[in-house]
Structure formats: structure tokens, C-alpha cells
Amino acid sequence: MASSSRRQPGKPNRKIDVDVSKLMKHYDVELVHDDSLREFYVKFQGPIGGPYEGGIWKIHVLISEEYPSKAPKIKFVNKIYHPNIGIRGNVCVNVMNEGWRQSNEVTHIFDYFIPELLKNPNPDDPLNGGAATLLLADKAAYEQRVK
């Protein structure tokens, strides 16, 4: 009998335990609840080689019962100016969900997804129309505003 990736609510999810433990080895992680690895904050440094280099952000992560089939929800807590990140810190759902694979780990969000998003914004699918418009009209002015 093939095992199913669907779990019954309330049952432990070993993948969450393993993935969040890996994340804690490489990033500054602050749990929201001492008894749960499903909700936490991560301190994230902007990727080298772009306008976000040198920046430090606090990112809220919420892992649902459907993990790893469904990507965790992420939200920037402190202010960031980016076409695909809303003024309240929410990240474009399409960007996150299209790139997510069940084989991914939480570390992929911080090692690959967010750095790629910050290095290569997509002004054609904006949550922040002002940032998208400025990026398309004047990339130098956009990068200056980011810094």
C-alpha cells in the first residue's frame, strides 16, 4: 500500500521538525509558541549583489497542516519596498506557490526563494504598484529608493 502525503489533523509532522531544526542551524529563528514549530520569525539578511544587500528583515512564517504539499505562508514584518511584496509585508501568493515543490524544505525559502525574489523582482505581477511602476520607468531610482 502506497503511503499518502495527507495526514490526519493533530498528528505530528516529522518533516516540520526536521526542516525547522535545519533552519535553526543557519538562521536566527524565534518561535512564537515554545511548544510549536509551525509559527516563527526568521531574521533574514538581504542577498549580496543587489539593492537589498545590507538590509535585515524579520519574516513571519506560518506552516499549515498541509505542509510539505503546501508552501508555508510568509510575511515581511518590517518595511520593504518591492513590487511583489505588499505594503503590509505579504508576499505575492502566485510567486510562492508556483515555485513550491513538496520536496522543498523551509530552508529553501531563505536560501533560494527570497534571495531570488529580491534580486529579480517581477513588476508584471505586482502587489506594490508604485514599486513596479518605478522599477519599469527608472531602475536606478528604484534601487536608490530600496536602499
Secondary structure, 3 states (H helix, E strand, C coil): CCCCCCCCCCCCCHHHHHHHHHHHHHCEEEECCCCCCCEEEEEEECCCCCCCCCCEEEEEEECCCCCCCCCCEEEECCCCCECCECCCCEECHHHHHHHCCCCCCHHHHHHHHHHHHHHCCCCCCCCCHHHHHHHHHCHHHHHHHHC
